[in-house]
Amino acid sequence: MSSGGGWGGLNLRRKLTWVSVLYFAEGFPFGLAIDNFPVYFRVHGVSLTDIGLMSLLGAPWTLKVFWAPLVDRYGRRRDWIRGSLLVMAALLAILPLLDPAAPRFWTWALLLAFTAASATQDIAIDAYTIGLLAPGEEGVANGIRVSAYRAALVVGGGGLVVLAGTAGWPAVFWMASTLLFALAIATGRTPDVPVGDAAQRRRWLAPLRDWVARPGAIAVLVFVLIYKLGDAAMAPMVKPFWLDRGLSVEEIGIVSTSVGVVASLAGALLGGVYTTRAGILRALWVLGLAQAASNLGYAGVAAADGGRYAIYAASVLESFTGGLGTAAFLSFLMHVCDKNQAATEYALLSALFGFTRSLAGAASGFAAARLGYADFFLATFVLALPAYALLPSVRRWIHDDRT
């Protein structure tokens, strides 16, 4: 359970405004690293081997739990956010000055420093937002959060790639640097959300041990591991399924990056509103089951050998219900963190979720090849069900006046 009642100095509308700004700032660098950098280096002739190795630059997003306690222990969270943004702005301004055709040590070091700063910003933003919100406000806030983050991914990824075709890559990176600098200025105006006193913050390990030792903690940790297991297992095989059913690369791009994003945003916003009104526990049941049931859409299309329009419908349904389930799940993660130790606890929970996503993704290709698409998609639906057996144990951690 989160301690305290959130920062009471702002009304909900102003809080949501800051949530949208902060999560745009969080998503923008991630879009650059995941979608933009590989295109930039490939255009300049870098080998596929080196571009593949660039995926290792994403390690800070997985390992951030190890330095998250620093954010809890030292300084103000908004200063960590602003500092991370300034570091990323400076690094992006330097990047075009390095030879993109032959990336050497300093290029790799710059890119790693960029992703490390982005991961540090993520820690601070998540912790700050948990402190900002009062119990019961997480649902609608997470709808806004997911929408702002997805919008930033589109701008930082595909949007800037398109712009590079006309403005050139140096101009694109300098524009991105300017935007990050502007976000640093903006986030410096966020209200200073109080955290524990200095002595309490120095004792970060003991509160974490107490948090893990609470009744039902093991159930919560396992629940975090498996709640979106079915979704995580299915995701890597969706695009190969489309290709194997004869859809073109252009169709995949249009459906997934336009219609799919809109459906996901609509689901996140609606899911956030529902979570706020119905409560987190009920939202985990209702929206989570809707998310799991969408896997049956793909199973049905695969079994019936449905055409492209059936695949389109399954895709839109999956994107929409994925947004619903994500809003409820992220609200739960925020709700169960102690506000004074939110950086460490939320980083731990998100690392557990990321581990499941990676493990399920790694096994998905083997399972799909062995079972065939129809049975594989059906199996991913079954994988989503065990989490609901843990909800009675998880219930005691939810205190939003609706449980």
C-alpha positions as CSV (number, residue, x, y, z in Angstrom):
1,M,0.0,0.0,0.0
2,S,1.3,3.4,-0.8
3,S,1.8,5.5,2.3
4,G,0.4,9.0,2.5
5,G,-2.4,10.5,0.5
6,G,-0.5,12.0,-2.4
7,W,0.4,15.6,-2.9
8,G,-2.7,17.6,-1.9
9,G,-1.5,21.0,-3.2
10,L,-2.9,20.4,-6.8
11,N,-6.3,19.5,-8.1
12,L,-6.6,16.4,-10.3
13,R,-6.6,18.3,-13.6
14,R,-3.2,20.0,-12.9
15,K,-1.8,16.6,-11.8
16,L,-2.9,15.0,-15.0
17,T,-1.3,17.9,-17.0
18,W,2.0,17.2,-15.3
19,V,1.6,13.4,-15.8
20,S,1.2,14.0,-19.6
21,V,4.3,16.2,-19.7
22,L,6.4,13.8,-17.7
23,Y,5.5,10.7,-19.6
24,F,6.0,12.4,-22.9
25,A,9.5,13.2,-21.6
26,E,9.9,9.5,-20.6
27,G,8.7,8.0,-23.9
28,F,10.6,10.3,-26.3
29,P,14.1,9.1,-25.6
30,F,13.0,5.5,-25.6
31,G,11.5,6.1,-29.1
32,L,14.8,7.6,-30.2
33,A,16.8,4.6,-28.9
34,I,14.6,1.8,-30.1
35,D,13.3,3.1,-33.5
36,N,15.5,6.0,-34.5
37,F,19.1,5.0,-33.8
38,P,19.0,1.7,-35.7
39,V,17.7,3.5,-38.8
40,Y,20.3,6.3,-38.5
41,F,23.3,3.9,-38.4
42,R,21.9,1.5,-41.0
43,V,21.4,4.4,-43.5
44,H,25.1,5.3,-43.0
45,G,26.2,1.7,-43.8
46,V,26.7,0.2,-40.4
47,S,26.6,-3.6,-40.5
48,L,23.6,-5.6,-39.3
49,T,25.8,-7.2,-36.7
50,D,26.7,-3.9,-35.1
51,I,23.1,-2.7,-35.2
52,G,22.0,-5.9,-33.5
53,L,24.6,-5.4,-30.8
54,M,23.0,-2.0,-30.2
55,S,20.2,-3.8,-28.5
56,L,22.6,-4.3,-25.6
57,L,22.4,-0.5,-25.1
58,G,19.0,-1.1,-23.7
59,A,20.5,-2.9,-20.6
60,P,20.1,0.2,-18.4
61,W,16.3,-0.1,-18.6
62,T,16.5,-3.7,-17.3
63,L,19.3,-3.0,-14.7
64,K,17.9,0.3,-13.4
65,V,16.7,-1.3,-10.2
66,F,20.3,-1.5,-9.0
67,W,20.7,2.3,-8.8
68,A,17.1,3.2,-8.1
69,P,17.8,3.5,-4.4
70,L,20.0,6.5,-5.1
71,V,16.9,8.4,-6.4
72,D,15.1,7.5,-3.2
73,R,18.1,8.4,-1.0
74,Y,19.5,11.6,-2.5
75,G,18.1,14.8,-3.8
76,R,14.7,15.7,-5.1
77,R,13.0,13.6,-7.8
78,R,12.3,16.5,-10.0
79,D,16.0,17.4,-10.0
80,W,16.8,13.9,-11.1
81,I,14.3,14.3,-13.9
82,R,15.7,17.6,-15.0
83,G,19.3,16.5,-14.8
84,S,18.6,13.4,-16.9
85,L,16.9,15.5,-19.6
86,L,19.8,18.0,-19.7
87,V,22.3,15.1,-20.1
88,M,20.3,13.6,-22.9
89,A,20.0,16.9,-24.6
90,A,23.7,17.5,-24.5
91,L,24.5,14.0,-25.8
92,L,22.1,14.3,-28.7
93,A,23.7,17.6,-29.7
94,I,27.1,15.9,-29.9
95,L,26.0,12.7,-31.7
96,P,25.9,14.2,-35.3
97,L,29.5,15.3,-34.8
98,L,30.7,11.7,-34.5
99,D,31.1,9.6,-37.7
100,P,27.9,7.5,-38.0
101,A,29.5,5.2,-40.7
102,A,32.2,3.9,-38.3
103,P,30.9,3.9,-34.7
104,R,33.8,3.6,-32.4
105,F,34.3,3.7,-28.6
106,W,33.1,7.3,-28.1
107,T,30.0,6.7,-30.1
108,W,29.1,3.6,-28.2
109,A,29.9,5.3,-24.9
110,L,27.7,8.3,-25.9
111,L,24.8,5.9,-26.8
112,L,25.1,4.0,-23.5
113,A,25.2,7.2,-21.5
114,F,22.1,8.3,-23.3
115,T,20.1,5.1,-22.4
116,A,21.5,5.2,-18.8
117,A,20.2,8.8,-18.4
118,S,16.9,7.8,-19.9
119,A,16.5,4.9,-17.5
120,T,17.4,7.1,-14.6
121,Q,14.8,9.6,-15.7
122,D,12.3,6.7,-15.8
123,I,13.0,5.8,-12.2
124,A,12.6,9.4,-11.0
125,I,9.4,10.1,-13.1
126,D,7.7,6.9,-11.9
127,A,8.6,7.7,-8.3
128,Y,7.6,11.3,-8.6
129,T,4.2,10.4,-10.1
130,I,3.5,7.9,-7.3
131,G,4.1,10.6,-4.8
132,L,2.0,13.1,-6.7
133,L,-1.2,11.0,-6.9
134,A,-3.6,10.2,-4.1
135,P,-5.2,6.7,-3.8
136,G,-8.0,6.4,-6.3
137,E,-6.4,8.8,-8.8
138,E,-4.1,6.2,-10.3
139,G,-6.6,4.9,-12.9
140,V,-7.3,8.0,-14.9
141,A,-3.7,9.1,-14.5
142,N,-2.4,5.9,-16.0
143,G,-4.7,6.4,-19.0
144,I,-3.1,9.8,-19.6
145,R,0.3,8.3,-18.9
146,V,0.0,5.5,-21.5
147,S,-1.4,8.0,-24.1
148,A,1.4,10.5,-23.6
149,Y,4.1,7.8,-23.6
150,R,2.8,6.3,-26.8
151,A,2.5,9.7,-28.5
152,A,6.2,10.3,-27.6
153,L,7.2,7.0,-29.0
154,V,5.6,7.9,-32.3
155,V,7.3,11.3,-32.4
156,G,10.7,10.2,-31.2
157,G,10.7,7.1,-33.4
158,G,8.9,7.1,-36.8
159,G,8.1,10.8,-36.7
160,L,11.7,11.9,-36.6
161,V,12.8,9.3,-39.1
162,V,10.3,10.7,-41.6
163,L,11.6,14.2,-40.9
164,A,15.2,13.1,-41.5
165,G,14.4,12.4,-45.1
166,T,13.9,16.1,-45.7
167,A,15.7,18.0,-43.0
168,G,18.7,15.6,-42.7
169,W,19.9,13.7,-39.7
170,P,22.0,16.4,-38.0
171,A,19.0,18.8,-38.0
172,V,16.8,16.0,-36.6
173,F,19.1,15.3,-33.6
174,W,19.6,19.0,-32.9
175,M,15.8,19.5,-32.9
176,A,15.4,16.5,-30.6
177,S,18.1,18.0,-28.3
178,T,16.2,21.3,-28.2
179,L,13.0,19.5,-27.3
180,L,14.7,17.6,-24.5
181,F,16.2,20.9,-23.2
182,A,12.7,22.5,-23.3
183,L,11.3,19.6,-21.4
184,A,14.0,20.0,-18.8
185,I,13.0,23.6,-18.3
186,A,9.3,22.6,-18.1
187,T,9.9,19.8,-15.6
188,G,11.9,22.2,-13.4
189,R,8.5,23.9,-12.8
190,T,6.8,20.8,-11.4
191,P,5.6,21.1,-7.8
192,D,8.0,19.7,-5.3
193,V,6.4,16.6,-3.9
194,P,7.6,15.9,-0.4
195,V,9.2,12.6,0.5
196,G,10.4,11.2,3.8
197,D,12.9,13.0,6.1
198,A,16.7,12.5,5.6
199,A,17.0,9.9,8.2
200,Q,14.2,7.9,6.8
201,R,15.5,8.1,3.2
202,R,18.9,6.8,4.3
203,R,17.2,3.7,5.6
204,W,16.1,2.6,2.2
205,L,17.1,-1.1,2.6
206,A,15.1,-1.7,5.8
207,P,11.8,-0.4,4.4
208,L,12.3,-2.5,1.3
209,R,12.8,-5.6,3.4
210,D,9.7,-4.7,5.5
211,W,7.7,-4.2,2.2
212,V,8.8,-7.6,0.9
213,A,8.1,-9.2,4.3
214,R,4.5,-8.0,4.4
215,P,1.7,-10.7,4.3
216,G,0.9,-11.5,0.7
217,A,4.1,-9.9,-0.7
218,I,5.1,-13.2,-2.5
219,A,1.6,-13.3,-4.1
220,V,2.0,-9.7,-5.3
221,L,5.4,-10.4,-6.8
222,V,4.2,-13.5,-8.6
223,F,1.1,-11.7,-9.7
224,V,3.3,-9.0,-11.3
225,L,5.3,-11.7,-13.0
226,I,2.3,-13.4,-14.6
227,Y,-0.5,-10.9,-15.0
228,K,0.4,-10.0,-18.6
229,L,2.1,-13.3,-19.4
230,G,-0.4,-14.2,-22.1
231,D,0.0,-10.8,-23.7
232,A,3.8,-11.0,-23.5
233,A,3.9,-14.5,-25.0
234,M,1.7,-13.6,-28.0
235,A,3.2,-10.3,-29.0
236,P,6.4,-11.5,-30.7
237,M,4.4,-13.9,-33.0
238,V,1.8,-11.5,-34.2
239,K,3.8,-9.8,-37.0
240,P,5.2,-13.1,-38.2
241,F,1.6,-14.5,-38.3
242,W,0.6,-11.5,-40.5
243,L,3.4,-12.1,-42.9
244,D,2.8,-15.8,-43.1
245,R,-0.9,-15.0,-44.0
246,G,0.2,-12.8,-46.9
247,L,0.0,-9.3,-45.5
248,S,2.5,-6.8,-46.9
249,V,5.0,-4.9,-44.9
250,E,3.1,-1.7,-45.7
251,E,-0.1,-3.1,-44.3
252,I,1.6,-4.2,-41.1
253,G,3.1,-0.7,-40.8
254,I,-0.2,1.1,-41.4
255,V,-2.3,-1.1,-39.1
256,S,0.1,-1.4,-36.2
257,T,1.5,2.2,-36.2
258,S,-1.7,4.1,-37.0
259,V,-4.9,2.2,-36.3
260,G,-3.3,0.0,-33.6
261,V,-1.8,3.0,-31.8
262,V,-5.2,4.9,-31.9
263,A,-7.0,1.8,-30.6
264,S,-4.4,1.3,-27.8
265,L,-4.7,5.0,-26.8
266,A,-8.5,4.7,-26.7
267,G,-8.2,1.6,-24.6
268,A,-5.8,3.2,-22.2
269,L,-7.9,6.3,-21.6
270,L,-11.1,4.3,-21.2
271,G,-9.3,1.8,-19.0
272,G,-8.0,4.6,-16.8
273,V,-11.4,6.1,-16.3
274,Y,-12.9,2.7,-15.5
275,T,-10.2,2.0,-13.0
276,T,-10.8,5.3,-11.2
277,R,-14.5,4.7,-11.1
278,A,-14.7,1.0,-10.4
279,G,-11.5,0.6,-8.3
280,I,-8.3,-1.2,-9.0
281,L,-9.4,-4.7,-7.9
282,R,-12.4,-4.8,-10.1
283,A,-10.5,-3.3,-13.0
284,L,-7.8,-6.0,-12.7
285,W,-10.6,-8.6,-13.1
286,V,-12.7,-7.0,-15.8
287,L,-10.1,-5.3,-17.9
288,G,-7.5,-8.1,-17.5
289,L,-10.0,-10.7,-18.7
290,A,-10.9,-8.5,-21.7
291,Q,-7.2,-8.3,-22.4
292,A,-6.8,-12.1,-22.2
293,A,-9.9,-12.8,-24.2
294,S,-8.5,-10.8,-27.2
295,N,-5.9,-13.6,-27.7
296,L,-8.9,-15.8,-28.6
297,G,-9.5,-13.4,-31.6
298,Y,-6.2,-14.3,-33.1
299,A,-6.8,-18.0,-32.3
300,G,-10.1,-17.9,-34.1
301,V,-8.7,-16.1,-37.1
302,A,-5.8,-18.6,-37.3
303,A,-8.1,-21.7,-36.9
304,A,-10.6,-20.4,-39.5
305,D,-8.0,-19.3,-41.9
306,G,-9.5,-15.8,-41.8
307,G,-8.5,-13.2,-44.4
308,R,-6.9,-9.8,-44.0
309,Y,-10.0,-8.0,-42.7
310,A,-10.4,-10.6,-40.0
311,I,-6.7,-10.1,-39.0
312,Y,-7.3,-6.3,-39.0
313,A,-10.2,-6.8,-36.6
314,A,-8.2,-9.1,-34.3
315,S,-5.4,-6.6,-34.3
316,V,-7.6,-3.6,-33.4
317,L,-9.3,-5.7,-30.6
318,E,-5.9,-6.8,-29.2
319,S,-4.6,-3.2,-29.3
320,F,-7.7,-1.8,-27.6
321,T,-7.9,-4.4,-24.9
322,G,-4.1,-4.2,-24.3
323,G,-4.6,-0.6,-23.5
324,L,-7.4,-1.5,-21.1
325,G,-5.4,-4.1,-19.2
326,T,-2.3,-1.9,-19.1
327,A,-4.1,1.0,-17.5
328,A,-5.4,-1.3,-14.7
329,F,-2.0,-3.0,-14.2
330,L,0.1,0.2,-14.0
331,S,-2.4,1.6,-11.6
332,F,-1.9,-1.5,-9.4
333,L,1.9,-1.2,-9.6
334,M,1.8,2.5,-8.5
335,H,-0.8,1.8,-5.8
336,V,1.2,-0.9,-3.9
337,C,4.5,1.2,-3.7
338,D,5.4,3.1,-0.6
339,K,5.6,6.8,-1.7
340,N,8.9,7.4,0.2
341,Q,10.6,4.4,-1.4
342,A,8.7,4.5,-4.7
343,A,11.8,4.7,-6.9
344,T,13.3,1.4,-5.6
345,E,10.0,-0.5,-5.3
346,Y,8.5,0.5,-8.7
347,A,11.9,-0.2,-10.4
348,L,11.8,-3.7,-8.8
349,L,8.2,-4.4,-9.9
350,S,8.8,-3.2,-13.5
351,A,12.0,-5.3,-13.6
352,L,10.0,-8.4,-12.7
353,F,7.5,-7.6,-15.4
354,G,10.2,-7.0,-17.9
355,F,11.8,-10.3,-17.1
356,T,8.6,-12.1,-17.8
357,R,8.2,-10.3,-21.1
358,S,11.7,-11.3,-22.2
359,L,11.4,-14.9,-21.1
360,A,8.0,-15.4,-22.7
361,G,9.1,-13.7,-25.9
362,A,12.2,-15.9,-26.1
363,A,10.0,-19.1,-25.8
364,S,7.2,-17.9,-28.1
365,G,8.9,-18.8,-31.4
366,F,9.6,-22.3,-30.3
367,A,6.0,-22.7,-29.0
368,A,4.4,-21.3,-32.2
369,A,6.5,-23.5,-34.4
370,R,5.7,-26.6,-32.4
371,L,1.9,-25.9,-31.9
372,G,1.0,-23.9,-35.0
373,Y,-0.5,-20.5,-34.8
374,A,-4.1,-21.4,-33.8
375,D,-3.1,-23.6,-30.8
376,F,-0.3,-21.2,-29.8
377,F,-2.7,-18.2,-29.6
378,L,-5.1,-20.4,-27.6
379,A,-2.3,-21.4,-25.3
380,T,-1.4,-17.7,-24.6
381,F,-5.0,-17.2,-23.5
382,V,-4.6,-20.1,-21.0
383,L,-1.3,-18.6,-19.8
384,A,-3.2,-15.4,-18.7
385,L,-5.6,-17.2,-16.4
386,P,-3.4,-18.3,-13.4
387,A,-2.9,-14.7,-12.3
388,Y,-6.6,-14.5,-11.3
389,A,-6.1,-17.2,-8.7
390,L,-3.8,-14.8,-6.9
391,L,-6.2,-11.8,-6.8
392,P,-7.8,-12.8,-3.4
393,S,-4.3,-12.7,-1.9
394,V,-3.4,-9.5,-3.7
395,R,-6.7,-7.8,-2.6
396,R,-5.3,-6.9,0.9
397,W,-2.7,-4.7,-0.8
398,I,-5.3,-2.6,-2.5
399,H,-6.8,0.3,-0.5
400,D,-8.8,2.6,-2.8
401,D,-12.1,2.4,-0.9
402,R,-13.7,0.1,-3.4
403,T,-12.3,-3.3,-2.3
